[in-house]
Amino acid sequence: MKRTPSLLALACTAALGCKTTGTMDPKAGDAAEVSIPHEMYELDNGLEVILHQDTRLPLVAVSTWYHVGAIDEVEGRSGFAHLFEHMMFQASPHVGEDQFFRILEQIGGTSLNGTTNFDRTNYFETVPSHELETVLWLESDRMGFLLASLTKKALDVQIGVVQNERRQSVENREYGLMDEKLTQTLYPKPHPYYGSVIGSMEDIAAATLDDVREFFRTYYTPANATLVIAGDFETAEAKALVQKYFGTLTGKPKPPRRDVPAPKIEEAIRIDFEEPVAKLPKISIAWRGPSSYEEDTAALDLLSHVISGTRSARLDKRVSHDEQIAQSVTAYFQEHTSGGVFQIDLVVRPGRTLAEAEAAIREVLAGLEKNPPTAAELKRAQNSQETSIVRGLEQLGGFGGRAERLQVYNHYLGDPGRVAWDLERYRSVTIDDLKRVQKKYLNDKSVTILATPKGAAE
């Protein structure tokens, strides 16, 4: 029988350092041959530098990760990592107020962003390759000199901006408060994930200038950052520019990462929640899972694909197509440093009930135990995950691009060259693995939250 080359094979290029001999068989193929060629070294001040050269297009992506996130916050200071992400786009002694993005846009920058999650904060941009020096100057400037411009006025402005963002993304967003309640239940105080990444209104408002300055000194130090340059550059020239702009920066030693145990769910928890914004009921069921990249994470990820995500997935078929209970439904596994979460979300269609929705979810999961995933379902899930990774590798920067992949593996695994291992961990999952992780994790120790629109009755 003739085999069709997989997307992995088609996407493998010289820039990825791999061969084009893959197949659609998830147990065969060339995952072991896939790599993102790179060089990694460290400056005297502790800054990690990773270089990935790809000269096919005159573009260069720059990614700067600071190894700080919500996990590093203490009680009463939730949202600090995210607040400081905003502060990093303010003025410095050398760059005017709100000029950072403007300069990048003027030189043709794309994929400009900064994000914060539970475990890290990142900043990235892609520019024409001849503008690499401009980007390195901008990034080094705020790493080394932002402290001098951290004024009370700038802080007050960003506190207002973040509070407004919280209103838009949590308090005035459909199911925003429900989702926050679920997070708080999964990660009760004093766990640093409790307040969610954006933090509480009270903690954001309580931020002082001394707090923010100390946060900068502790976490925005070269020793706590990793710089990735990916794209069209000459290695010797890039190294010289890195040394010129970052080599003279000083700061504190790398702060130790907090070892925060994942909270356990000792018994089933049910929460009835009055949703103030949404118009339709929603049910979310969440289970505790392993931490980032630990054993079983790949199997749980693939199990979520079997349950939901395609028209033929078990839960989608039942609630969206056969019985038309769901307005929307999804299952997913989230990896975090301090305990992952397997979650199913279902928004109930008008005229249907939360009780019907929950019964359908429970029955699909019970049916999955009696009739385990088939080889075809596993293969579909593996191909979907492989496609997601490889499509990201087709681009230099931006979400999922090669620069960010190098950062992800370096941050969570201590080795930026783990893309082949990552692909192989999905390819090696078996049906028995899916059966085992469902039994081990998707048990009766879950958190179920049932949201009813305010003023409505079930």
C-alpha positions, 0 to 999 in steps of 0.5 A: 500500500502506498504511504502518504508523507506525513505533515512532519515529513513535509515540514522538515527542512534544512532549517529544522535539521531533519530528513523527509522520510516520515510516514503517517504511522505514529509508530514509525517515521523520523521524529528522532531526526527532527531538531532545531539546530541551535547553539547555546552559551552563557554570558558572564552575567548569567544571561542564557543565549540561544542562537538558531540560524535560518537564512532562507528569509531576511527575518529574525525573531527575538524572544526574551524569557524571564523565568518568573510567573505567578508561581513566584508570587506570595500571598497578597501580591497576586498579579505582580508578574503580569503587572510587571509585564505591562511595566516593561513597555513603559519609558526608560531613560533612553526610550520615550513613553509608549515608544517601544511598540512604535519603534518596532512597528516603524522598522517593520516588526511583526508578532510583537507581544508579551505574555505572562502565565503561571510559570514564566513571562515572555516578550517576542518580536520578529523584524527584518534581519538588518534591524536585529541590532535595534531589537537587541538595543531595545530589549537590553535597555529595558532589562538594564535601565528600566528601573530608573524610569519606574515612577509612581505615575507610571505605576498608577497608569499601569495599575489602572490598565491592568484593573481594566483588563481584569474587568474585561477578561474576568469580571465582565467576560462570560464565565470569567468569574466562574473560571476564576472560581474553578482555579481558586478551588483547584489551587486553594490559598496559599498556593500562588496559582490561587489568584490566577495570573492577572491577580485580584483587584485588591492586590493590584491596587495595593502594589507600591513603587518599592514592591515593583522595584524590588520585583524588578531587581529580583527577577528581571536580572540577566541571570534569570533570563534567556535570549533566543535569536532565530533567523537570518544572521551571521553568528559572529555578528550576532554574538558581538551584538549580544555582548555589546548590549547585554554583556555589560549589564549586571544584576542579582544572581539567579533567584531560586525557583520555588518548589511548590507542591501541587495541591491534592483533591481529596474528595469530589467537590461540587459548586453551584455558581451564579454567573453574572454575565453569561446567558447560557448555563455552563458546566466545567469538570476538572481533575488534578494531573501531573506537572509539566512534561512529567510521565503521563502528560502526553497520554492525558493530552491525547486522551483529551483529543479522543474525548473532544475536538473533532466531529467524531470525538466521543463527547462531541458526537454525543452532545453536539451532534446526536443529542444537541445538548451543547452549544460548545464543548471542549476537553483539554489538558493544561500543563503547569509546573505545580500540577496540571489540570485535565478539564472538560467545559460544556456550554449548554444549548438553549432549552437543554439543562445542566443535568442533561449535560453532566449526565452525558459527560459522565456517561461518555467517560464511563463508556470510554472505560468499557470501550477503550479508544480504538487504534484509529482514535489514537492515531487521529489524536497523535496526528493532530498533536504532531500537526500542531507542533510542526505547524508552529515549527514552520515559523520563526517567531510568534506563538509556537514558533521555533524561537518559542519552542527553544524557550519552552524546552529550555525553561521546563526541561533545561534543554532547548533541543527536546523537540524530537523527544517531545514528538516521540513522547506522543508517538509512543503513547499506546491504547493501554496508556490511555486506559491507564491514565483515564483510570488513574486521573479521571476518577471521582476526585474532581471539581465540578462547577455548574454555572447558572446565569444570574436570575435564571433557574435550572 
